[in-house]
Amino acid sequence: MNPIITELEKPYLEKELPDLNPGDTVKVFVRIIEGNKERTQAFEGTIIKEHGSGINKTITVRKVFQGVGVERVFLVHSPRIEKINVLRRGDVRRSKLYYLRERSGKATRIREKIEKR
């Protein structure tokens, strides 16, 4: 990437971001403004896709709510995102987990990555 653009983007990058990979189960806390009130809403699901780099990095998080699959794309460095917690590390062999869209129930389970100490 162009070093000038990288230098301009640097102040906008989030400082404390966990290592995010496809297959991880995450909880994303998003600031929502309703009228004149602001609140934080959590969205918990599995990362099925990472896209972009630098300030334009996005993650697509999928969860199943009341039998319906819900996917949401988050701009990782957005000021609207309060924090991202990694709940489980997934052990997957591919970078895009689109196959989870066709599966339901126990078929959507992902092995947990066992980290060395």
Number of C-alpha atoms within 10 A of each C-alpha: 7 6 8 8 10 12 9 9 13 12 10 12 15 15 9 8 12 10 10 17 20 22 27 24 24 22 19 21 18 19 16 13 11 8 6 5 7 10 10 14 14 15 17 19 22 29 25 24 19 20 13 10 10 16 17 13 14 18 20 19 25 24 19 15 9 7 9 9 13 13 17 12 14 17 16 25 19 16 13 15 19 15 18 20 15 16 13 16 21 19 15 16 9 11 14 16 17 12 9 16 15 9 11 13 8 7 9 13 12 17 13 14 13 9 6 4 3
